[in-house]
């Protein structure tokens, strides 16, 4: 069994054809998915057929609980501790 230890969070990737000038605006497409390096690794390993567990923490909020359910649907055994903080997220801007 593979055991991953690390982060579980939400990834938001915003793609735009051009970066705006300071204070400007742009239109962007968004892709939202479960993320965090350890969680992503665990999911890909499970998809390849490995037995995988993830040790992580997430906020005891709607997002954190949804991310844990997503891991379980992917076949990852989750030992995620839900804490009294908000679940982390990463926003990547890609042009």
C-alpha angles and dihedrals in degrees: 000000000000117000119197120197121196147059134357115189145132120276119209116187117190116195123195134169091229138016114240123240115256108296091010131120135233138181115248138180115228132215116190123191144148109277150161119125097258094045093047091050091049093051094049092047090050091049088055090055103262123137103243138180128189125210109197145123131239136172119279089241138106092276096048093049091047091051091052090051089050091054091051091050088053090055097253116141103229127209092174116159113216111216135188093261131090118267113259125244137191124215117199121189113206126185 
